[in-house]
Amino acid sequence: MATTPVKDKNMLRICQIMNEDIGHLYASAIQYKQHASLLEGVFTQLEADLKEHADDDLQQAAWLTEKVSFYNEIPSITVAPIISATPSLVSLELLISDLITITNAVNRFRRHLAEITQMGVEFGSVRKFYEEMLDHEEEHLNSFKNFLSPYMKESDPAGDLDSSFTDTQIVDVVKLANIIRG
């Protein structure tokens, strides 16, 4: 049985990475659009930020789709799981779920960027795009952290919850929702 050359294996892995991110970018765009529509008039600035971020995610997914096609692979149309609004979620909880989505994106982009970088210079345009996506997500994450920080401090007077959120921390929405509801 013939073995696949390293470059071909790397190209296939790059396409797998990009397809995974396409699915997550589609999901986050849907989630952000839904949450923005529910936040109308409540958190006006974040509503606008969510709409803009959804549009950015769709543009990033489109670029990745074109790149997967360029490598003669089939772009994904599979949407990753979405944290959808329910009647029991209040506005702040929607934003917390968006914070989780952004935190997960930052962590995923960091992992993928490290893997792409190890594969070499022939994937330089993909690496550069991932660097730009990571920078953009980190900016968005910081704005969310800054916005949510005062609310989390008010909701957690005993100090049981670290309101500063580390980039690698997985936040439990149910725990936060219970703290917010009191």
C-alpha positions as CSV (number, residue, x, y, z in Angstrom):
1,M,0.0,0.0,0.0
2,A,1.4,3.4,-1.0
3,T,1.9,6.0,1.7
4,T,0.6,9.5,1.3
5,P,3.4,12.1,1.1
6,V,3.8,14.3,4.1
7,K,2.7,17.4,2.2
8,D,-0.5,15.7,1.2
9,K,-1.1,14.5,4.7
10,N,-0.5,18.1,5.9
11,M,-2.9,19.5,3.3
12,L,-5.6,17.1,4.3
13,R,-5.1,18.0,8.0
14,I,-5.2,21.7,7.1
15,C,-8.5,21.1,5.3
16,Q,-9.9,19.2,8.4
17,I,-8.9,22.1,10.6
18,M,-10.5,24.6,8.3
19,N,-13.7,22.5,8.0
20,E,-14.0,22.2,11.7
21,D,-13.7,26.0,12.1
22,I,-16.1,26.6,9.2
23,G,-18.8,24.7,11.2
24,H,-18.0,26.7,14.4
25,L,-18.0,30.0,12.6
26,Y,-21.4,29.2,11.1
27,A,-22.7,28.2,14.5
28,S,-21.4,31.3,16.2
29,A,-22.8,33.6,13.5
30,I,-26.3,32.1,14.0
31,Q,-26.0,32.2,17.8
32,Y,-24.8,35.9,17.8
33,K,-27.6,36.9,15.4
34,Q,-30.3,35.3,17.5
35,H,-28.9,36.7,20.8
36,A,-28.5,40.2,19.3
37,S,-32.2,40.2,18.2
38,L,-33.2,39.2,21.8
39,L,-30.9,41.9,23.4
40,E,-32.4,44.7,21.3
41,G,-32.6,47.8,23.6
42,V,-31.1,46.0,26.6
43,F,-27.4,46.1,25.9
44,T,-27.3,48.3,22.8
45,Q,-23.5,48.4,22.3
46,L,-23.2,44.6,22.7
47,E,-26.1,44.1,20.4
48,A,-24.3,46.0,17.7
49,D,-21.0,44.1,18.5
50,L,-22.8,40.8,18.2
51,K,-24.2,41.6,14.8
52,E,-20.9,42.8,13.6
53,H,-19.1,39.7,15.0
54,A,-21.7,37.5,13.3
55,D,-21.0,39.1,9.9
56,D,-17.2,38.8,10.5
57,D,-17.6,35.1,11.3
58,L,-19.6,34.5,8.1
59,Q,-16.8,36.3,6.1
60,Q,-14.2,34.2,7.8
61,A,-16.1,31.0,7.0
62,A,-16.4,32.1,3.4
63,W,-12.6,32.6,3.2
64,L,-11.9,29.2,4.7
65,T,-14.5,27.6,2.4
66,E,-12.7,29.1,-0.6
67,K,-9.3,27.8,0.7
68,V,-10.6,24.3,1.3
69,S,-11.9,24.3,-2.3
70,F,-8.5,25.6,-3.5
71,Y,-6.9,22.5,-1.9
72,N,-9.5,20.4,-3.9
73,E,-11.4,19.2,-0.8
74,I,-15.1,19.7,0.0
75,P,-15.9,22.5,2.3
76,S,-18.0,21.6,5.3
77,I,-21.7,22.6,5.6
78,T,-22.0,21.0,9.0
79,V,-22.9,23.5,11.7
80,A,-21.4,23.0,15.2
81,P,-23.8,22.8,18.2
82,I,-25.3,26.2,19.1
83,I,-26.1,27.6,22.5
84,S,-29.6,28.7,21.6
85,A,-31.7,31.1,23.6
86,T,-34.6,29.6,25.7
87,P,-37.3,31.4,27.6
88,S,-35.4,30.7,30.9
89,L,-32.3,32.5,29.7
90,V,-32.1,36.1,30.7
91,S,-30.1,38.7,28.7
92,L,-27.0,38.4,30.9
93,E,-27.0,34.6,30.5
94,L,-27.2,35.0,26.7
95,L,-24.0,37.1,26.9
96,I,-22.3,34.6,29.1
97,S,-23.1,31.9,26.6
98,D,-21.6,34.1,23.9
99,L,-18.5,34.6,26.2
100,I,-18.2,30.8,26.3
101,T,-18.4,30.6,22.5
102,I,-15.8,33.3,22.0
103,T,-13.5,31.7,24.7
104,N,-13.8,28.3,22.9
105,A,-13.0,30.0,19.5
106,V,-9.9,31.6,20.9
107,N,-8.7,28.3,22.4
108,R,-9.5,26.4,19.2
109,F,-7.7,29.0,17.0
110,R,-4.7,28.9,19.2
111,R,-4.5,25.1,18.9
112,H,-5.0,25.2,15.2
113,L,-2.6,28.0,14.6
114,A,0.1,26.1,16.5
115,E,-0.6,23.0,14.4
116,I,-0.6,24.9,11.1
117,T,2.7,26.7,12.0
118,Q,4.4,23.3,12.6
119,M,3.4,22.2,9.1
120,G,5.6,24.7,7.4
121,V,5.8,27.7,5.1
122,E,3.8,26.2,2.3
123,F,0.7,27.0,4.3
124,G,1.7,30.6,5.1
125,S,-1.5,32.2,3.8
126,V,-3.6,29.9,6.0
127,R,-1.3,30.6,9.0
128,K,-1.5,34.4,8.4
129,F,-5.3,34.2,8.2
130,Y,-5.5,32.2,11.5
131,E,-3.3,34.8,13.1
132,E,-5.7,37.5,12.0
133,M,-8.8,35.5,13.2
134,L,-7.1,34.9,16.6
135,D,-6.3,38.6,17.0
136,H,-9.9,39.5,16.2
137,E,-11.3,36.9,18.5
138,E,-9.0,38.0,21.4
139,E,-10.2,41.6,21.0
140,H,-13.8,40.5,21.0
141,L,-13.2,38.3,24.1
142,N,-11.6,41.2,26.0
143,S,-14.5,43.5,25.2
144,F,-16.9,40.8,26.5
145,K,-14.9,40.3,29.6
146,N,-14.7,44.0,30.3
147,F,-18.5,44.3,29.8
148,L,-19.4,41.3,32.0
149,S,-16.9,41.8,34.8
150,P,-19.0,44.3,36.8
151,Y,-22.1,42.2,36.5
152,M,-20.2,39.1,37.6
153,K,-18.8,40.9,40.7
154,E,-22.3,42.1,41.7
155,S,-23.7,38.6,41.2
156,D,-20.9,36.9,43.2
157,P,-20.4,38.9,46.4
158,A,-18.9,35.9,48.3
159,G,-16.2,35.7,45.6
160,D,-17.1,32.1,44.7
161,L,-16.7,32.8,41.0
162,D,-13.6,34.3,39.4
163,S,-15.1,37.1,37.4
164,S,-11.9,37.7,35.5
165,F,-12.2,34.4,33.4
166,T,-8.9,33.0,32.2
167,D,-8.7,32.3,28.5
168,T,-8.6,28.6,29.0
169,Q,-11.3,28.4,31.6
170,I,-14.5,26.6,30.6
171,V,-17.4,28.5,32.1
172,D,-20.4,26.6,33.3
173,V,-23.5,28.5,32.2
174,V,-25.8,26.7,34.6
175,K,-23.6,27.7,37.6
176,L,-23.4,31.3,36.4
177,A,-27.2,31.4,35.7
178,N,-27.9,30.2,39.3
179,I,-25.5,32.9,40.7
180,I,-27.1,35.6,38.6
181,R,-30.7,34.5,39.5
182,G,-29.6,34.6,43.2
